[in-house]
Amino acid sequence: MSQTIEEALNKLSHSKFRSSFHLGKKEKEYVLLKGYDEIEKQASTFIMNRLAPAVIENDGKQTPMKGHPVFIAQHACACCCRGCLNKWYKVKKNIPLTQDQQDKIVHLLMAWIKKEMNHSS
């Protein structure tokens, strides 16, 4: 994940699939209710538990498509499974993510969420 957040978001915006994800009213209300700090903590926990391990039993299916702003952001940012991380960011599979990699993913997800919060739906 050597590109900047801006570069990653720009690249993702050119993907018909990735750019089809948006926060709905419920997700935006949840972000407003919890605040960015809490959403970032939740994102960190999700990434640590669902994406960081070297081997993920249900890789490719571990991230729901809806139900939480972070889940939607993960799909929008191609950070939903190790296969997408490998395809989009050349992050090797079967090796645990470093704390730095996890932090970069969380920062990307939060940048996408904040961008979505600034767009009216």
Backbone as CSV, one residue per row, in Angstrom:
resi,resn,N_x,N_y,N_z,CA_x,CA_y,CA_z,C_x,C_y,C_z
1,MET,0.842,-1.181,0.000,0.000,0.000,0.000,0.880,1.235,0.000
2,SER,1.549,1.433,-1.118,2.501,2.529,-1.188,1.899,3.821,-1.733
3,GLN,0.695,3.750,-2.303,0.092,4.955,-2.838,-0.535,5.785,-1.717
4,THR,-0.751,7.068,-2.006,-1.387,7.929,-1.014,-2.879,7.627,-0.960
5,ILE,-3.525,8.120,0.068,-4.972,7.946,0.189,-5.666,8.578,-1.005
6,GLU,-5.219,9.768,-1.398,-5.831,10.457,-2.534,-5.670,9.639,-3.815
7,GLU,-4.491,9.075,-4.022,-4.259,8.246,-5.210,-5.154,7.007,-5.194
8,ALA,-5.273,6.372,-4.030,-6.113,5.176,-3.921,-7.573,5.519,-4.185
9,LEU,-8.070,6.593,-3.573,-9.467,6.987,-3.772,-9.737,7.341,-5.225
10,ASN,-8.784,8.004,-5.870,-8.935,8.346,-7.282,-9.006,7.084,-8.145
11,LYS,-8.110,6.143,-7.896,-8.101,4.890,-8.652,-9.411,4.123,-8.449
12,LEU,-9.871,4.062,-7.212,-11.116,3.362,-6.900,-12.313,4.021,-7.574
13,SER,-12.273,5.341,-7.722,-13.392,6.072,-8.324,-13.591,5.720,-9.793
14,HIS,-12.565,5.147,-10.418,-12.652,4.741,-11.825,-13.187,3.326,-11.997
15,SER,-13.414,2.633,-10.896,-13.982,1.284,-10.950,-15.499,1.389,-10.817
16,LYS,-16.206,0.863,-11.797,-17.670,0.912,-11.761,-18.199,0.230,-10.505
17,PHE,-17.608,-0.922,-10.154,-18.064,-1.657,-8.976,-17.741,-0.907,-7.695
18,ARG,-16.488,-0.517,-7.513,-16.071,0.137,-6.258,-16.785,1.474,-6.065
19,SER,-17.007,2.204,-7.138,-17.644,3.518,-7.013,-19.159,3.429,-6.849
20,SER,-19.693,2.210,-6.876,-21.141,2.047,-6.698,-21.543,2.014,-5.224
21,PHE,-20.569,1.946,-4.330,-20.867,1.895,-2.900,-20.984,3.300,-2.324
22,HIS,-22.028,3.497,-1.527,-22.243,4.785,-0.862,-22.894,4.539,0.487
23,LEU,-22.658,5.451,1.419,-23.332,5.369,2.702,-24.775,5.824,2.529
24,GLY,-25.687,5.056,3.093,-27.085,5.435,3.083,-27.409,6.300,4.291
25,LYS,-28.654,6.686,4.379,-29.106,7.549,5.478,-28.817,6.917,6.839
26,LYS,-29.125,5.615,6.995,-28.906,4.941,8.287,-27.432,4.936,8.672
27,GLU,-26.565,4.656,7.701,-25.125,4.609,7.994,-24.601,5.998,8.355
28,LYS,-25.075,7.018,7.646,-24.647,8.390,7.964,-25.123,8.802,9.350
29,GLU,-26.349,8.426,9.693,-26.853,8.735,11.029,-26.032,8.016,12.100
30,TYR,-25.622,6.790,11.812,-24.801,6.025,12.751,-23.450,6.725,12.962
31,VAL,-22.846,7.186,11.876,-21.566,7.895,11.989,-21.739,9.158,12.824
32,LEU,-22.797,9.901,12.578,-23.049,11.123,13.353,-23.283,10.807,14.823
33,LEU,-24.010,9.730,15.089,-24.299,9.322,16.457,-23.027,8.896,17.198
34,LYS,-22.212,8.087,16.565,-21.016,7.537,17.213,-19.820,8.476,17.175
35,GLY,-19.700,9.246,16.101,-18.549,10.126,15.943,-17.396,9.408,15.252
36,TYR,-16.528,10.185,14.615,-15.432,9.613,13.833,-14.455,8.794,14.673
37,ASP,-14.193,9.218,15.903,-13.237,8.480,16.743,-13.732,7.060,17.022
38,GLU,-15.018,6.931,17.333,-15.578,5.606,17.613,-15.628,4.754,16.340
39,ILE,-15.974,5.358,15.219,-16.009,4.625,13.952,-14.605,4.130,13.612
40,GLU,-13.597,4.955,13.868,-12.215,4.551,13.600,-11.802,3.388,14.504
41,LYS,-12.212,3.411,15.763,-11.923,2.290,16.676,-12.576,1.010,16.166
42,GLN,-13.830,1.126,15.736,-14.537,-0.040,15.210,-13.845,-0.557,13.943
43,ALA,-13.429,0.362,13.079,-12.724,-0.036,11.856,-11.436,-0.781,12.202
44,SER,-10.699,-0.268,13.174,-9.451,-0.926,13.590,-9.709,-2.343,14.080
45,THR,-10.768,-2.505,14.850,-11.117,-3.836,15.363,-11.516,-4.773,14.231
46,PHE,-12.348,-4.287,13.311,-12.757,-5.114,12.173,-11.549,-5.560,11.359
47,ILE,-10.641,-4.633,11.066,-9.465,-4.966,10.247,-8.577,-5.950,10.992
48,MET,-8.350,-5.714,12.277,-7.502,-6.609,13.066,-8.077,-8.033,13.094
49,ASN,-9.378,-8.153,13.284,-9.994,-9.470,13.440,-10.356,-10.156,12.129
50,ARG,-10.745,-9.395,11.125,-11.299,-9.980,9.906,-10.367,-9.951,8.704
51,LEU,-9.300,-9.138,8.774,-8.440,-8.980,7.598,-6.961,-9.225,7.882
52,ALA,-6.533,-8.959,9.092,-5.105,-9.030,9.417,-4.522,-10.440,9.543
53,PRO,-5.285,-11.439,9.977,-4.673,-12.771,10.127,-4.113,-13.317,8.803
54,ALA,-3.092,-14.139,8.901,-2.474,-14.726,7.704,-3.462,-15.604,6.950
55,VAL,-4.234,-16.375,7.681,-5.211,-17.268,7.061,-6.592,-16.916,7.609
56,ILE,-7.516,-16.670,6.703,-8.880,-16.329,7.069,-9.774,-17.414,6.494
57,GLU,-10.474,-18.104,7.383,-11.261,-19.265,6.979,-12.245,-18.966,5.853
58,ASN,-12.945,-17.858,5.942,-13.952,-17.536,4.933,-13.535,-16.339,4.077
59,ASP,-12.250,-16.274,3.729,-11.746,-15.132,2.971,-12.549,-14.937,1.694
60,GLY,-12.941,-13.712,1.466,-13.773,-13.380,0.323,-15.235,-13.269,0.696
61,LYS,-15.555,-13.739,1.891,-16.947,-13.690,2.349,-17.059,-13.128,3.767
62,GLN,-15.964,-12.633,4.327,-15.975,-12.220,5.726,-16.546,-10.824,5.965
63,THR,-16.708,-10.034,4.916,-17.192,-8.671,5.094,-18.596,-8.532,4.515
64,PRO,-19.582,-8.285,5.362,-20.939,-8.084,4.850,-21.002,-6.892,3.894
65,MET,-21.961,-6.905,2.997,-22.108,-5.828,2.016,-22.864,-4.629,2.593
66,LYS,-23.473,-4.808,3.755,-24.245,-3.718,4.355,-24.285,-3.912,5.863
67,GLY,-24.899,-2.953,6.555,-25.098,-3.105,7.986,-24.182,-2.270,8.861
68,HIS,-23.113,-1.735,8.301,-22.194,-0.896,9.076,-21.415,-0.025,8.088
69,PRO,-21.193,1.247,8.422,-20.451,2.125,7.503,-19.070,1.583,7.126
70,VAL,-18.404,0.925,8.067,-17.067,0.396,7.783,-17.142,-0.742,6.767
71,PHE,-18.149,-1.587,6.847,-18.283,-2.680,5.879,-18.442,-2.120,4.464
72,ILE,-19.265,-1.100,4.331,-19.481,-0.484,3.014,-18.178,0.146,2.535
73,ALA,-17.483,0.827,3.433,-16.200,1.441,3.077,-15.185,0.380,2.649
74,GLN,-15.183,-0.763,3.320,-14.243,-1.819,2.955,-14.460,-2.274,1.511
75,HIS,-15.713,-2.415,1.105,-15.988,-2.818,-0.275,-15.646,-1.687,-1.244
76,ALA,-15.993,-0.467,-0.884,-15.705,0.685,-1.746,-14.201,0.871,-1.951
77,CYS,-13.423,0.508,-0.932,-11.973,0.721,-0.963,-11.181,-0.543,-1.284
78,ALA,-11.857,-1.618,-1.635,-11.204,-2.894,-1.962,-10.350,-3.402,-0.796
79,CYS,-10.879,-3.225,0.408,-10.225,-3.703,1.624,-11.140,-4.681,2.353
80,CYS,-11.902,-5.441,1.589,-12.909,-6.340,2.150,-12.378,-7.747,2.384
81,CYS,-11.349,-8.145,1.636,-10.768,-9.481,1.804,-9.322,-9.447,1.334
82,ARG,-8.603,-10.505,1.628,-7.193,-10.545,1.248,-7.023,-10.616,-0.272
83,GLY,-7.992,-11.211,-0.967,-7.925,-11.257,-2.423,-7.976,-9.872,-3.032
84,CYS,-8.881,-9.042,-2.542,-8.983,-7.670,-3.044,-7.764,-6.840,-2.640
85,LEU,-7.273,-7.045,-1.420,-6.054,-6.330,-0.999,-4.885,-6.671,-1.910
86,ASN,-4.803,-7.940,-2.291,-3.723,-8.372,-3.174,-3.889,-7.773,-4.571
87,LYS,-5.088,-7.837,-5.099,-5.357,-7.339,-6.449,-5.135,-5.830,-6.560
88,TRP,-5.648,-5.071,-5.593,-5.620,-3.618,-5.679,-4.346,-2.991,-5.106
89,TYR,-3.763,-3.625,-4.079,-2.646,-2.998,-3.372,-1.401,-3.869,-3.288
90,LYS,-1.435,-5.037,-3.927,-0.294,-5.969,-3.938,0.117,-6.418,-2.541
91,VAL,-0.857,-6.521,-1.633,-0.593,-7.025,-0.285,-0.650,-8.548,-0.361
92,LYS,0.458,-9.173,-0.005,0.558,-10.626,-0.124,-0.429,-11.342,0.784
93,LYS,-0.959,-12.442,0.263,-1.852,-13.302,1.049,-1.015,-14.206,1.951
94,ASN,-1.665,-14.818,2.910,-1.066,-15.820,3.808,0.069,-15.290,4.670
95,ILE,0.135,-13.979,4.828,1.096,-13.338,5.720,0.290,-12.351,6.564
96,PRO,0.453,-12.368,7.876,-0.319,-11.426,8.692,-0.038,-9.979,8.279
97,LEU,-1.054,-9.143,8.342,-0.846,-7.724,8.067,-0.067,-7.102,9.225
98,THR,0.854,-6.236,8.894,1.590,-5.513,9.929,0.674,-4.449,10.533
99,GLN,1.067,-3.921,11.665,0.286,-2.840,12.273,0.258,-1.637,11.339
100,ASP,1.350,-1.359,10.661,1.400,-0.242,9.714,0.402,-0.454,8.573
101,GLN,0.332,-1.667,8.042,-0.634,-1.959,6.979,-2.061,-1.795,7.481
102,GLN,-2.318,-2.285,8.681,-3.653,-2.145,9.262,-4.019,-0.672,9.441
103,ASP,-3.068,0.117,9.923,-3.310,1.553,10.120,-3.600,2.248,8.792
104,LYS,-2.855,1.883,7.747,-3.078,2.498,6.430,-4.472,2.154,5.906
105,ILE,-4.902,0.934,6.105,-6.244,0.526,5.669,-7.297,1.329,6.424
106,VAL,-7.146,1.434,7.725,-8.113,2.180,8.540,-8.149,3.644,8.103
107,HIS,-6.994,4.233,7.834,-6.956,5.634,7.399,-7.653,5.810,6.048
108,LEU,-7.465,4.848,5.147,-8.146,4.893,3.856,-9.659,4.788,4.047
109,LEU,-10.093,3.847,4.868,-11.525,3.679,5.126,-12.132,4.934,5.738
110,MET,-11.425,5.539,6.674,-11.934,6.750,7.320,-11.981,7.920,6.341
111,ALA,-11.005,8.012,5.452,-11.028,9.077,4.444,-12.239,8.908,3.534
112,TRP,-12.522,7.666,3.157,-13.686,7.409,2.299,-14.979,7.751,3.044
113,ILE,-15.083,7.339,4.303,-16.289,7.629,5.105,-16.469,9.131,5.239
114,LYS,-15.412,9.853,5.544,-15.526,11.316,5.698,-15.941,11.971,4.379
115,LYS,-15.416,11.474,3.285,-15.807,11.995,1.965,-17.296,11.742,1.725
116,GLU,-17.761,10.552,2.068,-19.175,10.210,1.918,-20.061,11.089,2.813
117,MET,-19.587,11.374,3.998,-20.375,12.191,4.939,-20.536,13.626,4.417
118,ASN,-19.613,14.053,3.577,-19.680,15.408,3.026,-20.521,15.493,1.755
119,HIS,-20.985,14.344,1.267,-21.854,14.314,0.086,-23.284,14.065,0.542
120,SER,-24.201,14.837,0.046,-25.603,14.606,0.412,-26.140,13.406,-0.367
121,SER,-27.058,12.680,0.263,-27.617,11.504,-0.403,-29.075,11.682,-0.698
